[in-house]
Amino acid sequence: MWTTARQYSVNPNQIQLVVLALHPVKPAQRLDVRWNKKDQMQTEEWLIKLLTKPKDNPSKIREASNNLSSMTNLDAILEIQI
């Protein structure tokens, strides 16, 4: 989403990702992930930190990744077996 906003100069508030999970028996599940200017800035800051950190300290990279993943509550997404 960050790349789309940057590449195409799209206002971050106009970007939304819709994920549709399908199952042969269970009803379909829809997840709407909205993007905004705050998410855009947080992602940019995270990328700058990630790309400017020395590569000999993987714990800092993991910490930055954890900070980014906390922006979306992955536990709220129901798991569907395939």
C-alpha positions in Angstrom: 0.0 0.0 0.0 2.9 2.3 0.8 4.5 1.5 -2.6 1.2 2.2 -4.4 0.8 5.5 -2.7 4.4 6.5 -3.5 4.5 5.2 -7.0 1.2 6.6 -8.3 1.1 9.7 -6.0 -2.2 8.5 -4.6 -3.6 10.1 -1.4 -3.1 7.4 1.3 -6.6 8.0 2.6 -7.9 6.7 -0.8 -6.2 3.3 -0.6 -8.0 0.2 0.7 -7.1 -3.4 0.5 -9.9 -5.9 0.4 -9.1 -9.6 1.1 -11.7 -12.2 0.4 -11.1 -15.6 1.9 -13.1 -18.4 0.3 -13.8 -21.8 1.6 -15.7 -24.7 -0.1 -18.2 -25.1 2.8 -17.9 -22.1 5.1 -19.2 -18.7 4.1 -16.7 -16.3 2.6 -14.9 -13.9 4.9 -14.0 -10.4 3.9 -11.3 -8.2 5.5 -11.0 -4.5 4.7 -7.6 -3.0 5.4 -7.7 0.8 5.2 -4.7 2.9 4.7 -4.1 6.5 5.8 -1.5 9.2 6.1 -0.4 8.0 9.5 0.2 4.5 8.3 2.1 5.9 5.3 4.4 7.9 7.5 5.0 5.0 10.0 5.8 2.7 7.1 8.2 5.2 5.6 10.0 5.7 8.9 10.2 1.9 9.4 11.7 1.5 6.0 14.3 4.2 6.5 15.3 2.7 9.8 15.4 -0.8 8.3 17.5 0.3 5.3 19.9 2.5 7.3 20.7 0.1 10.2 23.9 -1.9 10.1 23.2 -5.5 9.0 25.1 -7.0 11.9 22.2 -6.3 14.4 19.3 -8.5 13.4 17.4 -7.9 16.7 16.8 -4.3 15.7 15.4 -5.3 12.4 13.1 -7.8 14.1 12.0 -5.0 16.5 11.2 -2.7 13.6 9.3 -5.5 11.8 7.3 -6.2 15.0 6.4 -2.5 15.3 5.1 -2.5 11.7 3.1 -5.7 12.2 1.4 -4.2 15.2 -0.3 -1.7 12.9 -2.6 -4.6 11.7 -4.2 -6.9 14.2 -3.4 -10.2 12.6 -5.1 -12.1 15.5 -8.4 -10.7 14.4 -8.2 -12.4 11.0 -9.9 -15.8 11.2 -7.7 -18.7 9.9 -9.2 -20.8 7.1 -7.8 -24.2 6.4 -6.9 -24.9 2.8 
